Amino acid sequence: MTIAQEDHDAANAYRSLADSVAHDDPRWAFGTGLEQTGAEVDAPVPDGVDATDLAEYCLMLGDDALVCAQRLCEWVSNAPELEEEVALANIALDLLGQARMLLARAGHLTGTDEDALAYLRDERGFRNVALAELPDGLDFGAAIARLLLFATWRLALVARLVGSRDPAIAAIAAKGVKELTYHRDYAARWTLRLGDGTAESHRRIQEGLDAVWPHVEELFRASDVERRLRGVGVAVDPADTRAEVDAVLDEVLGRATLTRPAIPPAGTIGGRGGRQGVHTEHLGHVLATMQSLARQHPGARW
């Protein structure tokens, strides 16, 4: 089969997928415009909302985006094609933009700034889910598998946060929906192409799914902070996204001839995971790279 024929078949498969999954959902689209969030990070805390809880929640959402962006940046100069290098870098920049606004909001609430939160916290201070920090070994199939899971889940979560009572979170979410739609779309297209491609591409993306699948369960587990903020209209219970995420993944994986892994979830330490600052051994390596320059030159400005 020629490359042109593979591209044609992948496009046809994706068109069918898009029609069957979300033909009436404008979020399922390839390519979206970007606007300024209009978010005011110093907006007053909504009535009845605990500022400490709100700051912690912004850290959760911001750290997910920040750490995943750092992982995606590892593909710069390493992607199989220049086009994919640019695409992955742009996805990383989208997530970095979300992280900056969320960390700035958290910083305003705690009397610090986004740079200190990004570069001066240690591993226990981070609140991201494990899926964001896992390495992919610079295997493109593994990277696409992780991005499919992450983007599908984050889009479902962020779409619900558009109605948050916190004005900053609501504004960031409104912009994030458009960005994450592209992220999910990009990952879905490549999942179809790799899963229903050659035996080697199928093997690689299936192994990538198998590697990250034990950490999927954590995505739907609510922390105490999330439960409290959901009760006052600020946060989302991640469990509420599960039906949507499962439906999308089942459709994509089925059309890509991939098997949904039957692998038990990863264990936690005393019931504590990334939302409580308990991480895999991989986060330290991510932070060592991401924070090295800022720690070598504290307070430097460019």
Residue frames as qw, qx, qy, qz and C-alpha x, y, z in Angstrom:
[[0.000, 0.888, 0.460, 0.000, 0.00, 0.00, 0.00],
 [0.401, 0.480, -0.032, 0.779, 1.35, 3.45, -0.87],
 [0.194, -0.220, -0.456, 0.840, 1.69, 6.28, 1.65],
 [0.286, -0.045, -0.197, -0.937, -0.96, 8.21, -0.28],
 [0.589, -0.268, -0.663, -0.376, -3.36, 5.29, -0.03],
 [0.456, -0.286, -0.689, 0.485, -2.67, 4.96, 3.71],
 [0.001, -0.121, -0.213, 0.970, -3.43, 8.65, 4.20],
 [0.443, -0.130, -0.422, -0.780, -6.63, 8.31, 2.18],
 [0.602, -0.296, -0.738, -0.075, -7.78, 5.29, 4.20],
 [0.333, -0.241, -0.572, 0.709, -6.93, 6.97, 7.50],
 [0.172, 0.019, -0.001, -0.985, -8.89, 10.06, 6.48],
 [0.558, -0.210, -0.560, -0.574, -11.90, 7.96, 5.50],
 [0.557, -0.289, -0.740, 0.241, -11.74, 6.02, 8.76],
 [0.177, -0.190, -0.419, 0.870, -11.54, 9.19, 10.78],
 [0.321, -0.099, -0.234, -0.912, -14.41, 10.80, 8.89],
 [0.620, -0.297, -0.664, -0.294, -16.57, 7.79, 9.73],
 [0.474, -0.259, -0.638, 0.549, -15.44, 7.92, 13.35],
 [0.009, -0.060, -0.183, 0.981, -16.23, 11.62, 13.65],
 [0.463, -0.194, -0.411, -0.761, -19.67, 11.14, 12.11],
 [0.664, -0.307, -0.672, -0.114, -20.56, 8.25, 14.43],
 [0.472, -0.227, -0.577, 0.627, -19.15, 9.62, 17.67],
 [0.127, -0.604, -0.341, 0.709, -20.06, 13.25, 17.77],
 [0.296, 0.416, 0.537, 0.671, -21.61, 14.47, 14.55],
 [0.163, -0.851, -0.355, -0.352, -23.65, 16.99, 16.52],
 [0.606, -0.697, -0.081, 0.375, -20.82, 18.01, 18.85],
 [0.388, 0.901, -0.108, 0.163, -18.90, 21.07, 17.63],
 [0.441, -0.760, 0.474, 0.054, -16.01, 20.20, 19.95],
 [0.773, -0.044, 0.573, 0.267, -15.09, 17.23, 17.77],
 [0.523, 0.851, 0.048, -0.018, -13.31, 19.06, 14.99],
 [0.785, 0.006, 0.086, 0.614, -9.89, 19.27, 13.42],
 [0.337, 0.246, 0.057, 0.907, -8.23, 22.63, 13.93],
 [0.213, -0.839, -0.496, 0.071, -9.63, 25.45, 16.05],
 [0.207, 0.753, -0.078, 0.620, -9.00, 29.13, 16.43],
 [0.561, -0.298, -0.499, 0.590, -7.31, 30.49, 19.52],
 [0.099, -0.834, -0.131, -0.527, -8.48, 33.53, 21.43],
 [0.087, 0.381, -0.585, 0.710, -7.31, 35.21, 24.60],
 [0.312, -0.344, -0.863, 0.198, -8.87, 33.71, 27.69],
 [0.251, -0.640, -0.132, -0.714, -9.94, 37.01, 29.16],
 [0.723, -0.456, -0.496, 0.157, -9.32, 35.37, 32.52],
 [0.101, -0.800, 0.285, -0.518, -8.63, 37.64, 35.46],
 [0.666, 0.008, -0.680, 0.307, -6.35, 35.68, 37.75],
 [0.126, 0.037, -0.535, 0.835, -6.95, 38.22, 40.50],
 [0.473, -0.411, -0.410, -0.663, -10.75, 37.95, 40.32],
 [0.451, -0.404, 0.495, -0.623, -12.45, 37.73, 43.75],
 [0.044, 0.008, -0.997, 0.070, -12.99, 34.28, 45.19],
 [0.444, -0.378, -0.533, -0.613, -16.66, 33.37, 44.71],
 [0.507, -0.433, 0.335, -0.665, -18.87, 33.55, 47.77],
 [0.906, -0.200, 0.222, -0.301, -18.85, 30.37, 49.84],
 [0.881, 0.361, -0.240, 0.187, -15.64, 29.07, 48.26],
 [0.686, -0.644, 0.165, 0.295, -12.56, 28.33, 50.34],
 [0.309, 0.879, -0.337, -0.136, -9.55, 30.11, 48.80],
 [0.329, -0.518, 0.787, 0.068, -7.12, 27.39, 49.89],
 [0.686, 0.230, 0.690, -0.030, -9.22, 24.71, 48.19],
 [0.562, 0.807, 0.110, -0.145, -9.51, 26.84, 45.06],
 [0.057, 0.812, -0.563, -0.142, -5.74, 27.34, 44.88],
 [0.496, -0.254, 0.830, 0.031, -5.18, 23.60, 45.34],
 [0.700, 0.478, 0.522, -0.092, -7.62, 22.81, 42.54],
 [0.412, 0.881, -0.176, -0.153, -5.90, 25.25, 40.19],
 [0.196, -0.626, 0.747, 0.105, -2.63, 23.49, 41.00],
 [0.672, 0.083, 0.735, -0.035, -4.16, 20.13, 40.12],
 [0.647, 0.699, 0.300, -0.052, -5.39, 21.31, 36.73],
 [0.197, 0.919, -0.327, -0.097, -2.27, 23.37, 36.07],
 [0.388, -0.530, 0.748, 0.092, 0.19, 20.66, 37.05],
 [0.766, 0.284, 0.577, 0.007, -1.53, 18.12, 34.79],
 [0.559, 0.825, 0.086, 0.024, -1.00, 20.47, 31.86],
 [0.050, -0.887, 0.457, 0.049, 2.50, 21.59, 32.83],
 [0.539, -0.383, 0.744, 0.092, 3.99, 18.13, 33.31],
 [0.742, 0.408, 0.527, 0.068, 2.33, 16.69, 30.21],
 [0.390, 0.916, -0.080, -0.040, 3.63, 19.67, 28.20],
 [0.231, -0.745, 0.618, 0.103, 7.14, 18.96, 29.43],
 [0.684, -0.031, 0.722, 0.101, 6.86, 15.34, 28.32],
 [0.650, 0.681, 0.335, 0.028, 5.63, 16.39, 24.89],
 [0.114, 0.938, -0.300, -0.131, 8.55, 18.83, 24.55],
 [0.583, -0.419, 0.664, 0.211, 10.88, 15.83, 24.64],
 [0.725, 0.414, 0.527, 0.160, 9.75, 15.13, 21.08],
 [0.261, 0.939, -0.133, -0.179, 11.28, 18.33, 19.74],
 [0.187, 0.686, -0.681, -0.176, 14.06, 17.15, 17.38],
 [0.268, -0.197, 0.939, -0.084, 13.03, 13.53, 18.03],
 [0.697, 0.368, 0.363, -0.496, 9.69, 13.15, 16.19],
 [0.685, 0.118, 0.648, 0.312, 9.61, 10.85, 13.14],
 [0.376, 0.579, 0.422, 0.588, 8.70, 13.74, 10.82],
 [0.163, 0.076, -0.140, 0.974, 9.04, 17.52, 11.01],
 [0.406, -0.411, -0.362, -0.731, 5.27, 17.93, 10.71],
 [0.717, -0.480, -0.505, -0.021, 4.69, 15.76, 13.78],
 [0.510, -0.120, -0.356, 0.774, 7.42, 17.57, 15.70],
 [0.078, -0.229, -0.049, -0.969, 5.63, 20.87, 15.06],
 [0.586, -0.440, -0.460, -0.501, 2.26, 19.38, 15.96],
 [0.716, -0.385, -0.514, 0.274, 3.47, 17.93, 19.24],
 [0.352, -0.018, -0.239, 0.905, 5.29, 21.14, 20.11],
 [0.254, -0.334, -0.197, -0.886, 2.13, 23.15, 19.48],
 [0.690, -0.474, -0.508, -0.204, 0.09, 20.81, 21.66],
 [0.621, -0.247, -0.429, 0.608, 2.70, 21.27, 24.37],
 [0.116, 0.143, -0.053, 0.981, 2.45, 25.05, 24.01],
 [0.485, -0.474, -0.393, -0.621, -1.34, 24.90, 24.33],
 [0.743, -0.455, -0.477, 0.115, -1.01, 22.95, 27.56],
 [0.493, -0.069, -0.276, 0.822, 1.72, 25.28, 28.79],
 [0.120, -0.360, -0.127, -0.916, -0.59, 28.23, 28.21],
 [0.662, -0.527, -0.406, -0.345, -3.32, 26.57, 30.26],
 [0.735, -0.284, -0.423, 0.448, -0.81, 25.77, 32.98],
 [0.294, 0.178, -0.154, 0.926, 0.45, 29.36, 33.16],
 [0.358, -0.466, -0.168, -0.791, -3.01, 30.80, 33.70],
 [0.786, -0.452, -0.395, -0.146, -3.95, 28.17, 36.27],
 [0.689, -0.169, -0.355, 0.609, -0.69, 28.54, 38.18],
 [0.100, 0.318, -0.057, 0.941, -1.02, 32.31, 38.05],
 [0.570, -0.532, -0.261, -0.569, -4.49, 31.97, 39.59],
 [0.829, -0.370, -0.373, 0.191, -3.12, 29.65, 42.27],
 [0.534, 0.093, -0.240, 0.806, -0.22, 32.02, 42.86],
 [0.168, -0.500, -0.052, -0.848, -2.53, 34.98, 43.35],
 [0.729, -0.521, -0.267, -0.355, -4.50, 33.03, 45.92],
 [0.870, -0.337, -0.208, 0.294, -1.40, 31.91, 47.81],
 [0.210, -0.948, 0.155, 0.180, 0.76, 35.02, 47.54],
 [0.566, -0.337, 0.567, 0.495, 3.35, 33.62, 45.14],
 [0.422, 0.613, -0.283, -0.605, 3.82, 33.56, 41.36],
 [0.932, 0.294, -0.015, -0.212, 3.62, 31.08, 38.51],
 [0.523, 0.609, -0.569, 0.179, 7.39, 30.77, 38.10],
 [0.235, -0.451, 0.733, -0.452, 7.91, 29.84, 41.74],
 [0.818, 0.018, 0.391, -0.421, 5.13, 27.28, 41.51],
 [0.863, 0.463, -0.170, -0.106, 6.55, 25.76, 38.34],
 [0.609, 0.566, -0.465, 0.304, 10.24, 25.80, 39.16],
 [0.005, -0.520, 0.628, -0.579, 10.69, 25.80, 42.92],
 [0.821, -0.256, 0.233, -0.453, 8.31, 23.14, 44.18],
 [0.110, -0.348, 0.929, 0.067, 9.61, 19.64, 44.79],
 [0.278, -0.095, -0.885, -0.362, 7.87, 16.41, 43.79],
 [0.130, -0.419, -0.830, 0.345, 5.60, 16.29, 46.85],
 [0.116, 0.454, 0.202, -0.860, 4.33, 19.76, 46.04],
 [0.266, 0.129, -0.592, -0.750, 3.01, 18.76, 42.61],
 [0.546, 0.175, 0.585, -0.574, -0.61, 17.64, 42.21],
 [0.521, 0.372, -0.494, -0.588, -0.68, 16.12, 38.71],
 [0.949, 0.013, 0.200, -0.242, -2.05, 12.71, 37.83],
 [0.626, -0.369, 0.610, 0.315, 0.50, 9.99, 37.08],
 [0.704, 0.527, 0.440, 0.181, -0.55, 9.73, 33.43],
 [0.239, 0.969, -0.061, 0.015, 1.00, 13.14, 32.77],
 [0.257, -0.809, 0.525, 0.063, 4.43, 12.19, 34.09],
 [0.885, -0.036, 0.454, 0.100, 4.92, 8.72, 32.59],
 [0.086, -0.555, 0.590, 0.580, 7.77, 8.39, 30.08],
 [0.841, 0.429, 0.127, -0.303, 7.13, 7.09, 26.59],
 [0.723, -0.251, 0.516, 0.384, 10.72, 6.12, 25.80],
 [0.164, 0.562, -0.389, -0.711, 10.54, 8.26, 22.66],
 [0.210, 0.199, 0.918, 0.272, 8.32, 5.64, 21.07],
 [0.237, -0.041, -0.236, -0.942, 5.81, 7.49, 18.89],
 [0.514, -0.325, -0.715, -0.345, 3.14, 4.84, 19.36],
 [0.443, -0.402, -0.645, 0.475, 3.44, 5.10, 23.13],
 [0.069, -0.159, -0.121, 0.977, 3.28, 8.90, 22.95],
 [0.375, -0.171, -0.455, -0.790, 0.09, 8.78, 20.89],
 [0.525, -0.378, -0.762, -0.021, -1.49, 6.25, 23.25],
 [0.325, -0.377, -0.501, 0.708, -0.83, 8.47, 26.26],
 [0.073, 0.087, -0.100, -0.989, -1.98, 11.62, 24.43],
 [0.406, -0.303, -0.662, -0.552, -5.23, 9.94, 23.37],
 [0.492, -0.486, -0.689, 0.216, -6.06, 9.04, 26.97],
 [0.285, -0.334, -0.292, 0.850, -4.95, 12.37, 28.42],
 [0.110, 0.006, -0.257, -0.960, -6.65, 14.59, 25.85],
 [0.414, -0.383, -0.711, -0.420, -9.90, 12.62, 25.87],
 [0.469, -0.525, -0.616, 0.353, -10.13, 12.82, 29.65],
 [0.235, -0.309, -0.166, 0.906, -9.01, 16.44, 29.95],
 [0.163, -0.178, -0.438, -0.866, -11.43, 17.60, 27.24],
 [0.459, -0.513, -0.693, -0.215, -14.35, 15.94, 29.02],
 [0.457, -0.496, -0.462, 0.576, -13.26, 17.55, 32.30],
 [0.180, -0.194, 0.044, 0.963, -12.55, 21.03, 30.94],
 [0.181, -0.356, -0.587, -0.704, -15.77, 21.15, 28.93],
 [0.460, -0.642, -0.613, -0.004, -17.69, 20.82, 32.19],
 [0.448, -0.441, -0.264, 0.732, -15.59, 23.53, 33.83],
 [0.115, 0.368, 0.329, 0.862, -16.84, 26.16, 31.40],
 [0.426, -0.680, -0.384, -0.457, -19.70, 26.58, 33.85],
 [0.578, -0.215, -0.527, 0.585, -17.47, 26.91, 36.92],
 [0.231, -0.925, -0.302, 0.019, -18.39, 29.62, 39.40],
 [0.487, -0.582, 0.185, 0.625, -14.76, 30.71, 39.49],
 [0.474, 0.837, 0.024, -0.273, -14.41, 33.24, 36.64],
 [0.010, -0.699, 0.665, 0.262, -10.75, 32.45, 35.98],
 [0.429, -0.065, 0.898, 0.067, -11.32, 28.69, 35.70],
 [0.573, 0.604, 0.508, -0.221, -14.38, 29.24, 33.50],
 [0.348, 0.861, -0.210, -0.306, -12.46, 31.50, 31.09],
 [0.135, -0.531, 0.812, 0.199, -9.46, 29.17, 30.91],
 [0.525, 0.155, 0.835, -0.064, -11.79, 26.24, 30.28],
 [0.560, 0.720, 0.246, -0.326, -13.63, 28.03, 27.48],
 [0.299, 0.774, -0.503, -0.242, -10.37, 28.49, 25.58],
 [0.292, -0.388, 0.874, 0.000, -9.05, 25.08, 26.61],
 [0.731, 0.312, 0.554, -0.247, -12.01, 23.25, 25.07],
 [0.618, 0.753, -0.111, -0.198, -11.01, 24.47, 21.62],
 [0.096, 0.693, -0.714, -0.017, -7.38, 23.52, 22.11],
 [0.447, -0.213, 0.849, -0.184, -8.10, 20.11, 23.62],
 [0.789, 0.451, 0.267, -0.320, -10.51, 19.28, 20.81],
 [0.541, 0.715, -0.434, -0.087, -7.56, 19.47, 18.44],
 [0.157, -0.523, 0.820, -0.171, -5.36, 17.45, 20.81],
 [0.676, 0.057, 0.679, -0.281, -7.92, 14.66, 20.98],
 [0.744, 0.614, 0.047, -0.259, -8.49, 14.81, 17.25],
 [0.296, 0.724, -0.622, -0.037, -4.78, 14.61, 16.48],
 [0.304, -0.338, 0.867, -0.204, -4.32, 11.62, 18.80],
 [0.748, 0.263, 0.508, -0.336, -7.40, 9.86, 17.43],
 [0.660, 0.681, -0.221, -0.228, -6.23, 10.23, 13.84],
 [0.204, 0.608, -0.765, 0.062, -2.83, 8.78, 14.65],
 [0.531, -0.151, 0.766, -0.329, -4.35, 5.99, 16.73],
 [0.814, 0.434, 0.247, -0.297, -6.39, 4.92, 13.71],
 [0.541, 0.727, -0.413, -0.092, -3.41, 5.16, 11.41],
 [0.009, 0.531, -0.826, 0.188, -1.09, 3.19, 13.68],
 [0.592, -0.071, 0.700, -0.392, -3.57, 0.67, 15.04],
 [0.798, 0.441, 0.376, -0.168, -4.95, -0.25, 11.64],
 [0.303, 0.814, -0.437, -0.233, -1.60, 0.13, 9.87],
 [0.574, 0.402, -0.712, 0.038, 1.29, -2.28, 9.79],
 [0.823, -0.331, -0.453, 0.087, 1.86, -5.11, 12.23],
 [0.534, 0.030, -0.357, 0.766, 4.73, -3.12, 13.76],
 [0.129, -0.346, 0.054, -0.928, 2.74, 0.09, 14.21],
 [0.715, -0.433, -0.348, -0.426, -0.15, -1.90, 15.69],
 [0.778, -0.206, -0.478, 0.351, 2.18, -3.61, 18.14],
 [0.349, 0.157, -0.295, 0.875, 3.77, -0.39, 19.29],
 [0.316, -0.377, 0.011, -0.871, 0.60, 1.53, 20.02],
 [0.800, -0.374, -0.404, -0.238, -0.99, -1.49, 21.70],
 [0.695, -0.117, -0.452, 0.547, 2.06, -1.80, 23.94],
 [0.085, 0.281, -0.168, 0.941, 1.82, 1.92, 24.65],
 [0.594, -0.439, -0.209, -0.641, -1.79, 1.53, 25.74],
 [0.839, -0.270, -0.463, 0.097, -0.89, -1.44, 27.92],
 [0.522, 0.096, -0.399, 0.748, 1.88, 0.56, 29.62],
 [0.081, -0.231, 0.179, -0.953, -0.25, 3.56, 30.62],
 [0.542, -0.397, -0.550, -0.496, -3.55, 1.79, 31.25],
 [0.543, -0.355, -0.661, 0.377, -2.89, 0.99, 34.95],
 [0.191, -0.214, -0.268, 0.920, -2.97, 4.76, 35.59],
 [0.186, -0.378, -0.512, -0.748, -6.33, 5.41, 33.90],
 [0.449, -0.592, -0.668, 0.040, -8.34, 4.64, 37.02],
 [0.363, -0.371, -0.299, 0.801, -6.71, 7.56, 38.86],
 [0.023, 0.183, 0.323, 0.928, -8.23, 9.97, 36.34],
 [0.449, -0.482, -0.506, -0.556, -11.71, 9.29, 37.68],
 [0.582, -0.424, -0.588, 0.369, -10.90, 9.32, 41.39],
 [0.085, -0.856, -0.099, -0.500, -11.98, 12.51, 43.18],
 [0.397, 0.099, -0.551, 0.727, -9.92, 14.08, 45.94],
 [0.198, -0.627, -0.612, 0.439, -11.48, 15.69, 49.01],
 [0.058, -0.412, 0.069, 0.906, -10.74, 19.13, 47.53],
 [0.155, -0.064, -0.669, -0.724, -12.57, 18.27, 44.31],
 [0.239, -0.507, -0.828, -0.028, -15.56, 16.98, 46.24],
 [0.166, -0.609, -0.409, 0.659, -15.80, 20.13, 48.35],
 [0.022, 0.362, -0.249, -0.898, -15.45, 22.45, 45.38],
 [0.131, -0.244, -0.816, -0.507, -17.96, 20.48, 43.34],
 [0.177, -0.593, -0.745, 0.251, -20.45, 21.10, 46.11],
 [0.043, -0.726, -0.190, 0.660, -20.10, 24.87, 45.65],
 [0.593, 0.756, 0.263, -0.090, -20.16, 24.84, 41.86],
 [0.017, -0.850, 0.440, 0.290, -16.46, 25.38, 41.16],
 [0.128, -0.418, 0.873, 0.215, -15.00, 21.95, 40.37],
 [0.788, 0.153, -0.378, -0.461, -16.04, 18.80, 38.55],
 [0.759, -0.297, 0.569, -0.113, -16.18, 15.31, 39.98],
 [0.135, 0.484, -0.744, -0.441, -13.89, 13.46, 37.54],
 [0.338, 0.128, 0.930, -0.069, -16.08, 10.38, 37.89],
 [0.484, 0.637, 0.354, -0.484, -18.76, 12.28, 35.97],
 [0.317, 0.673, -0.462, -0.483, -16.54, 12.21, 32.86],
 [0.414, -0.251, 0.869, 0.100, -16.13, 8.45, 32.77],
 [0.650, 0.461, 0.592, -0.119, -19.06, 7.57, 30.51],
 [0.438, 0.870, -0.083, -0.211, -17.98, 10.12, 27.90],
 [0.075, -0.695, 0.695, 0.165, -14.34, 9.08, 28.03],
 [0.544, -0.052, 0.837, 0.009, -15.19, 5.38, 27.79],
 [0.651, 0.623, 0.393, -0.183, -17.49, 5.98, 24.82],
 [0.339, 0.865, -0.316, -0.192, -14.83, 7.86, 22.87],
 [0.205, -0.553, 0.803, 0.083, -12.07, 5.39, 23.70],
 [0.655, 0.147, 0.736, -0.091, -14.23, 2.38, 22.83],
 [0.630, 0.736, 0.184, -0.169, -15.06, 3.90, 19.45],
 [0.208, 0.843, -0.480, -0.129, -11.51, 4.92, 18.61],
 [0.334, -0.431, 0.838, 0.009, -9.87, 1.71, 19.80],
 [0.721, 0.282, 0.614, -0.154, -12.47, -0.42, 18.08],
 [0.617, 0.778, 0.031, -0.117, -12.00, 1.27, 14.72],
 [0.119, 0.796, -0.593, -0.019, -8.23, 1.12, 15.17],
 [0.894, 0.061, -0.440, -0.055, -8.42, -2.67, 15.75],
 [0.168, 0.436, -0.672, 0.575, -6.84, -2.20, 19.17],
 [0.599, -0.396, -0.695, 0.030, -7.74, -4.09, 22.33],
 [0.357, -0.773, 0.125, -0.510, -8.89, -2.22, 25.40],
 [0.339, 0.340, -0.796, 0.369, -6.34, -3.43, 27.99],
 [0.771, -0.512, -0.291, -0.240, -7.62, -5.66, 30.79],
 [0.543, 0.225, -0.509, 0.629, -4.93, -4.56, 33.23],
 [0.454, -0.713, -0.491, 0.210, -5.60, -3.83, 36.92],
 [0.036, 0.951, -0.031, 0.305, -5.09, -0.26, 38.12],
 [0.472, 0.379, -0.520, 0.603, -1.82, 0.80, 39.69],
 [0.552, -0.559, -0.555, 0.273, -1.77, 0.74, 43.45],
 [0.038, -0.848, 0.072, -0.524, -1.61, 3.79, 45.67],
 [0.406, 0.117, -0.653, 0.629, 0.26, 4.50, 48.89],
 [0.028, -0.327, -0.662, 0.674, -2.29, 4.56, 51.66],
 [0.259, 0.736, 0.625, -0.033, -4.96, 5.52, 49.15],
 [0.029, -0.859, 0.061, 0.508, -2.94, 8.59, 48.14],
 [0.722, 0.373, 0.385, 0.438, -1.86, 9.44, 44.61],
 [0.424, 0.297, 0.159, 0.841, -0.81, 12.38, 42.50],
 [0.206, -0.773, -0.282, -0.530, -3.55, 14.68, 43.79],
 [0.654, -0.755, -0.035, 0.013, -2.04, 14.28, 47.28],
 [0.022, 0.875, -0.484, -0.003, 1.56, 14.65, 46.11],
 [0.677, -0.279, 0.677, 0.073, 2.42, 10.94, 45.88],
 [0.563, 0.671, -0.289, -0.388, 3.98, 10.24, 42.47],
 [0.971, 0.169, 0.009, 0.166, 5.78, 7.63, 40.44],
 [0.657, -0.436, 0.209, 0.578, 9.56, 7.61, 40.31],
 [0.525, 0.440, 0.410, 0.603, 9.36, 9.36, 36.93],
 [0.016, -0.962, -0.246, -0.114, 8.27, 12.82, 38.09],
 [0.518, -0.727, 0.177, 0.415, 11.63, 13.58, 39.68],
 [0.567, -0.003, 0.503, 0.652, 13.37, 13.09, 36.34],
 [0.221, 0.757, 0.467, 0.400, 10.87, 15.39, 34.60],
 [0.256, -0.959, -0.114, 0.044, 11.37, 18.12, 37.19],
 [0.643, -0.452, 0.268, 0.558, 15.16, 17.78, 37.15],
 [0.438, 0.273, 0.485, 0.706, 15.12, 18.77, 33.50],
 [0.009, 0.811, 0.454, 0.370, 12.34, 21.33, 33.66],
 [0.394, -0.911, -0.115, 0.028, 13.61, 23.15, 36.75],
 [0.803, -0.127, -0.003, 0.583, 17.37, 22.96, 36.24],
 [0.355, 0.476, 0.095, 0.799, 17.92, 26.38, 34.66],
 [0.337, -0.784, -0.142, -0.501, 15.69, 28.24, 37.11],
 [0.798, -0.589, -0.065, 0.112, 17.41, 26.60, 40.06],
 [0.738, 0.046, 0.026, 0.673, 20.89, 27.33, 38.72],
 [0.180, 0.247, 0.058, 0.950, 20.02, 31.01, 38.24],
 [0.154, -0.631, -0.712, 0.266, 17.45, 31.86, 40.94],
 [0.007, -0.796, -0.261, 0.546, 15.60, 35.08, 40.30],
 [0.276, -0.170, 0.513, 0.795, 17.03, 35.52, 36.80],
 [0.471, 0.686, 0.350, -0.431, 14.96, 37.41, 34.21],
 [0.438, 0.035, 0.614, 0.655, 15.15, 37.26, 30.43]]
